[in-house]
Amino acid sequence: MKKMNFPKRYIIVFLTFICTSVCYIERVGFSIAYTVAADSMGINQSSKGTILSTFYYGYACSQVPGGWAAHKIGGRRVLLLSFLLWSLTCALVPLDPKRVNILVMARLLVGVAQGFIFPSIHTVLAQWVPPHERSRSVSLTTSGMYLGAAAGMLLLPSLVKFKGPQSVFLAEAALGAMWSLLWFKYASDPPRSDHPKATAAGFGETLLPIKGGLQKMKVDNGVSLVRPVKVPWKRMLISLPIWAIVVNNFTFHYALYVLMNWLPTYFKQGLHLSLQDMGSSKMFPYLNMFIFSNIGGVVADHLITRRIMSVTRTRKFLNTIGFMVASLALMALPMFKTSGGAIFCSSVALGLLALGRAGFAVNHMDVAPRYAGIVMGLSNTAGTLAGIVGVGLTGWLLEAAKAANLDLSSPESWRSVFFIPGYLCIFSSVVFLLFSTGERIFE
């Protein structure tokens, strides 16, 4: 039988897909395990919000350094080190809501480690994936987040029920170790080549880390010159297309993190439902994200390669549809008092937000393929701040509702929780329509 040889870039994309899946199993897993442990000890909602948001402080601190490190020493190496660090932390730290200091430090460390992951992934993908495959490759990779979240919501409540909350940490550490071994064995930098199409298209060897901050240039007479390469920080910070990406990343993650961290509480206290008794329905919002993320990537590449739309119009089209429909679903969510209605609205909201990633999320590599990791670090810092603000603010809003003698099972207690990301979706889609571009603006 003839052995099938897949292009190496497909293996790289598949491994980054598994990477994001495992990362989000960890995030959902902590939310589920900590909620069970904290509720059993009578921890209030505000304190829960503080612990749940601690991860994002560490995550925010390492986004830009992660992009810089990936640019300098290579996303492949940085990705492996960050994965090993958070996996070891999960394996060694006990889950005890009363040991607040240890838990805070552990979540900060996991946040810092995972903050290096997505800038590194974008750096690796920019090196390996040609422009006409970027939408579906990035969409497949990021859809791993949602498949991981869906798997976590489906499987981990039962693991908590039968083995206890601490078992979630150990399972996540084991998954992290197994992925690290696969990455170490199969990942590599792209082959070095002077092929002119690699340079023109903006991928391949031209995007590899530059030793000593120097880049070789070939001039017409065949003489090689060496020039210093500097990251255009100032131009990035004042670039309106970059800010369009940043604003939309903030909104996407505000909605995602609020739902990811507070849906278990909403189901339990708002709808009086047990996660263990909801069966497979609790995974539908994240499964929908997985499906629509890949639909968005395939549709975007189809529109671009068939020249139905320009890159700019494709990004704006998908981003606008995704965010506008998601805003309506988010604002309708607290109006439903049944599990079916809540699952439907959260599934539509998260699914269409995932579709929108074929707009703003791939745009990093459109505007700055060489600095994709750095731009991703900048925008993901904003997304992480959304986690800090959104998750913490939600806890405060719920405590304020209780102080106003509103029961958490009433829609009024949750209306502001879901209306805020709904309004943000509308604002962000307008910003992206006005200021984004699909053209390369950073060489």
C-alpha positions in Angstrom: 0.0 0.0 0.0 1.3 3.4 -1.0 2.1 5.6 2.0 0.2 8.9 2.0 2.4 12.0 2.6 0.5 15.0 3.8 2.1 18.5 3.3 3.8 19.5 6.5 1.7 22.6 6.8 -1.4 20.5 7.2 0.3 18.7 10.1 1.2 22.0 11.7 -2.3 23.4 11.3 -3.8 20.2 12.8 -1.5 20.3 15.8 -2.3 24.0 16.4 -6.0 23.0 16.3 -5.4 20.3 19.0 -3.4 23.0 20.9 -6.3 25.4 21.1 -8.7 22.6 22.0 -6.6 21.5 25.0 -6.2 25.2 26.1 -10.0 25.7 26.2 -10.6 22.4 27.9 -8.4 23.8 30.7 -10.3 27.1 30.8 -13.8 25.6 30.8 -12.6 22.9 33.2 -11.4 25.4 35.8 -14.7 27.3 35.6 -16.7 24.1 36.2 -14.4 22.6 38.9 -14.0 25.9 40.8 -17.8 26.7 40.6 -18.6 23.3 42.2 -15.9 23.7 44.9 -16.7 27.3 45.6 -20.5 26.7 45.8 -20.0 23.8 48.3 -18.1 26.3 50.6 -20.6 29.1 50.2 -18.3 31.5 48.3 -20.2 34.6 47.1 -20.6 35.6 43.5 -18.3 38.6 43.7 -15.5 36.5 45.1 -16.1 33.9 42.4 -15.8 36.6 39.8 -12.5 37.8 41.2 -10.9 34.3 41.1 -12.4 33.5 37.7 -10.9 36.7 36.3 -7.5 36.3 37.8 -6.4 34.1 34.9 -6.9 37.0 32.5 -4.5 39.4 34.4 -1.7 37.0 33.8 -2.9 36.4 30.2 -3.0 40.1 29.5 0.6 40.6 30.7 2.1 38.1 28.4 0.4 38.8 25.1 2.7 41.4 23.6 5.8 39.8 25.1 4.6 36.5 23.6 4.3 38.1 20.2 7.8 39.6 20.5 9.4 36.3 21.7 7.7 34.4 18.9 9.1 37.0 16.4 12.6 36.8 17.8 13.2 33.1 18.7 10.3 31.4 16.8 6.7 30.5 17.6 7.5 26.8 17.6 9.8 27.0 20.6 7.7 29.5 22.5 4.6 27.4 22.1 6.2 24.3 23.5 7.6 26.1 26.6 4.3 27.8 27.4 2.4 24.6 27.1 4.8 22.8 29.5 4.6 25.6 32.0 0.8 25.7 32.4 0.5 21.9 32.3 3.0 21.6 35.2 1.1 24.3 37.2 -2.2 22.4 36.8 -0.5 19.1 37.9 1.0 20.6 41.0 -1.5 23.1 42.4 -4.4 22.0 44.7 -7.9 23.3 44.0 -9.0 24.7 47.4 -11.2 27.9 47.3 -10.2 28.7 50.9 -6.5 28.9 49.9 -7.0 32.1 48.0 -3.4 33.2 47.7 -2.2 29.9 46.2 -5.1 29.7 43.8 -4.6 33.3 42.7 -0.9 32.7 42.0 -1.6 29.5 40.1 -4.2 31.1 37.9 -1.9 34.1 37.2 0.9 31.6 36.2 -1.4 29.6 33.9 -2.6 32.9 32.4 0.9 34.1 31.7 1.8 30.7 30.2 -1.2 30.6 27.9 -0.8 34.2 26.9 2.2 33.2 24.8 0.2 30.6 22.9 -1.9 32.5 20.5 0.7 35.0 19.3 3.0 32.0 18.8 0.4 30.2 16.8 -0.2 33.2 14.5 3.6 33.5 14.0 3.8 29.8 13.1 0.8 29.9 10.7 2.1 33.1 9.0 5.3 31.2 8.3 3.7 28.0 7.0 0.3 28.9 5.4 0.1 30.6 2.0 -2.4 33.5 1.7 -5.1 31.6 -0.2 -5.3 29.1 2.7 -5.1 31.5 5.6 -8.8 32.0 6.3 -9.7 28.3 6.6 -6.4 27.5 8.4 -6.8 30.2 11.1 -10.5 29.3 11.4 -9.7 25.6 11.8 -7.1 26.4 14.4 -9.3 28.7 16.4 -12.3 26.4 16.1 -10.3 24.1 18.3 -11.1 26.5 21.2 -14.7 25.8 20.7 -14.5 22.1 20.3 -12.4 22.0 23.4 -14.9 24.1 25.3 -17.8 21.8 24.0 -15.9 18.7 25.1 -15.2 20.2 28.5 -18.8 21.1 29.0 -19.9 17.6 28.0 -17.4 15.5 29.9 -15.9 17.4 32.8 -19.1 17.8 34.9 -19.3 14.0 35.2 -15.6 13.8 36.0 -16.1 16.3 38.8 -19.2 14.4 40.1 -17.4 11.0 40.3 -13.8 11.9 40.9 -13.9 15.4 42.5 -12.9 18.8 41.2 -9.1 18.1 41.6 -9.3 15.4 39.0 -10.0 18.0 36.3 -6.6 19.6 36.9 -4.8 16.3 36.7 -6.7 15.3 33.4 -5.8 18.7 31.9 -2.1 18.4 32.9 -2.0 14.9 31.2 -3.5 16.3 28.0 -1.0 19.2 28.0 1.9 16.7 28.4 0.7 14.6 25.5 0.3 17.5 23.2 3.8 18.8 24.1 5.3 15.4 23.1 3.5 15.5 19.7 4.6 19.1 19.0 8.2 18.3 20.0 8.2 15.3 17.6 6.4 16.7 14.6 6.7 20.5 14.5 9.5 22.3 12.7 10.2 25.6 11.1 9.4 25.9 7.3 12.2 24.8 4.9 14.5 27.7 4.0 14.1 28.7 0.4 14.9 31.7 -1.7 11.9 31.0 -4.0 10.6 34.4 -5.1 7.0 33.5 -4.6 7.5 33.0 -0.9 8.8 36.5 -0.6 6.0 38.0 -2.8 3.2 36.1 -1.0 4.5 37.0 2.5 5.0 33.5 4.0 7.7 30.9 4.3 11.4 31.6 5.0 10.9 35.4 4.7 8.9 35.3 8.0 11.3 33.2 10.0 13.0 34.7 13.1 15.9 36.9 12.1 19.1 36.2 14.0 20.5 39.2 15.7 17.8 41.5 14.4 19.4 41.5 10.9 18.0 40.7 7.5 19.9 39.8 4.3 18.9 41.6 1.1 19.9 40.6 -2.4 20.4 43.5 -4.8 20.6 43.4 -8.6 24.4 42.8 -8.8 24.1 39.7 -6.6 25.7 41.3 -3.6 24.1 40.5 -0.3 23.6 43.4 2.1 22.6 43.3 5.7 20.2 45.7 7.3 18.7 46.0 10.8 15.1 45.0 11.2 13.0 47.0 13.7 9.4 46.3 14.8 7.3 49.3 13.7 5.7 49.8 17.1 4.7 53.4 16.7 3.0 52.8 13.3 1.2 49.8 14.7 -0.1 51.8 17.7 -1.5 54.6 15.6 -2.8 52.4 12.7 -6.6 52.6 12.4 -6.9 49.1 10.7 -5.0 47.6 13.7 -7.3 49.4 16.1 -10.3 48.0 14.2 -8.9 44.5 14.9 -8.2 45.4 18.5 -11.8 46.7 19.1 -13.4 43.6 17.6 -11.1 41.3 19.5 -12.1 43.0 22.7 -15.8 42.6 22.0 -15.5 39.0 20.8 -13.7 37.9 24.0 -15.9 40.0 26.3 -18.9 38.0 25.1 -17.0 34.7 25.0 -15.5 34.9 28.4 -18.7 36.1 30.1 -20.6 33.2 28.7 -17.8 30.7 29.3 -17.4 31.7 32.9 -20.9 32.5 33.9 -23.1 30.1 31.8 -22.7 27.4 34.5 -24.0 29.9 37.1 -26.8 31.1 34.8 -28.0 27.5 34.2 -27.7 26.6 37.9 -29.1 29.7 39.6 -30.9 31.5 36.8 -32.7 28.5 35.3 -32.3 26.0 38.2 -30.6 23.4 36.0 -27.8 21.0 36.9 -25.0 20.7 34.4 -24.9 17.0 35.1 -28.6 16.6 34.2 -28.5 18.7 31.0 -26.9 16.0 29.0 -25.3 16.9 25.7 -27.3 20.1 25.2 -24.8 22.1 27.4 -22.1 21.7 24.7 -24.2 23.1 21.8 -23.0 26.7 22.1 -19.4 25.7 21.8 -20.1 23.0 19.2 -21.9 25.7 17.2 -18.8 27.9 17.4 -16.7 25.1 16.0 -19.0 24.6 13.1 -19.5 28.3 12.2 -15.8 29.1 12.6 -14.9 26.6 9.9 -17.8 27.7 7.7 -16.5 31.2 8.0 -13.0 30.2 7.0 -14.2 28.1 4.0 -16.6 30.8 2.8 -13.9 33.6 3.1 -11.3 31.6 1.1 -13.9 30.8 -1.5 -15.0 34.5 -1.9 -11.3 35.5 -2.2 -9.9 32.8 -4.4 -12.9 33.0 -6.8 -12.5 36.8 -6.8 -16.2 37.2 -5.9 -15.1 39.8 -3.3 -11.8 41.5 -2.5 -10.0 40.5 0.7 -11.2 43.8 2.4 -14.8 43.3 1.5 -14.8 39.7 2.5 -13.4 40.5 5.9 -16.0 43.3 6.4 -18.9 41.2 5.1 -18.3 38.2 7.4 -17.4 40.3 10.4 -20.6 42.4 10.1 -23.0 39.5 9.7 -21.4 37.6 12.6 -21.4 40.5 15.1 -24.8 41.9 14.2 -26.7 38.6 14.5 -24.8 37.8 17.7 -25.9 41.1 19.3 -29.5 40.2 18.7 -29.1 36.7 20.2 -27.3 38.1 23.3 -30.0 40.6 24.1 -32.7 38.0 23.6 -31.0 35.5 26.0 -32.4 36.7 29.3 -35.9 36.8 28.0 -36.1 33.0 27.8 -36.8 31.0 31.0 -36.3 27.5 29.5 -33.1 25.6 28.9 -34.0 25.2 25.2 -34.3 29.0 24.8 -31.1 29.7 26.6 -29.2 27.1 24.7 -30.6 28.4 21.4 -29.7 32.0 22.1 -26.2 31.3 23.5 -25.6 28.9 20.5 -26.6 31.5 18.0 -24.6 34.3 19.7 -21.4 32.3 20.0 -21.7 30.6 16.6 -22.1 33.9 14.8 -19.3 35.5 16.7 -17.1 32.6 15.6 -18.2 33.2 12.0 -17.0 36.8 12.5 -13.5 35.6 13.2 -13.1 35.0 9.5 -13.2 38.8 9.4 -11.2 40.4 12.2 -9.1 37.4 13.4 -7.5 36.5 10.1 -6.9 40.2 9.4 -3.7 40.1 11.5 -2.0 38.2 8.7 -3.5 40.3 6.0 -2.1 43.6 7.2 1.1 42.4 8.8 2.2 38.9 8.0 5.8 39.3 9.2 4.5 40.7 12.5 1.4 38.6 12.8 2.3 37.3 16.3 3.0 40.9 17.5 -0.3 42.2 16.1 -2.1 39.2 17.6 -0.4 40.0 20.9 -1.7 43.6 20.8 -5.2 42.7 19.9 -5.3 39.7 22.3 -4.2 41.9 25.1 -7.4 43.9 24.5 -9.3 40.6 24.3 -7.8 39.6 27.6 -8.7 42.9 29.3 -12.2 42.1 28.1 -12.0 38.9 30.2 -10.8 40.9 33.3 -13.5 43.5 32.9 -16.4 41.3 31.7 -15.9 38.4 34.1 -15.3 40.6 37.1 -18.1 43.1 36.2 -20.6 40.3 35.8 -19.9 39.1 39.4 -20.4 42.7 40.6 -23.6 43.1 38.6 -25.1 39.9 40.0 -24.2 41.0 43.6 -25.8 44.4 42.9 -28.9 42.7 41.7 -29.1 40.6 44.9 -28.6 43.8 47.0 -31.6 45.3 45.2 -33.6 42.3 46.3 -33.7 40.7 42.8 -33.6 36.9 42.7 -31.0 35.5 40.3 -33.7 33.5 38.7 -35.4 36.7 37.4 -34.5 38.0 33.9 -33.9 41.5 35.4 -30.9 40.2 37.3 -29.2 39.0 34.1 -30.4 41.6 31.5 -27.4 44.0 31.9 -25.0 41.0 31.9 -26.0 40.1 28.3 -27.0 43.5 27.0 -23.5 45.0 27.5 -21.8 42.5 25.1 -24.8 42.9 22.7 -24.3 46.7 22.4 -20.5 46.2 22.1 -21.1 43.9 19.1 -23.0 46.6 17.3 -20.3 49.2 18.0 -17.5 46.9 17.0 -19.0 45.9 13.7 -19.4 49.6 12.8 -15.7 50.3 13.6 -14.6 47.4 11.5 -16.7 48.5 8.6 -15.2 52.0 8.7 -11.5 51.4 9.4 -10.4 47.8 8.5 -8.5 46.8 5.3 -7.4 43.5 3.8 -4.3 45.0 2.2 -0.8 44.5 3.5 0.3 47.7 5.3 3.4 46.5 7.2 6.3 45.1 5.2 
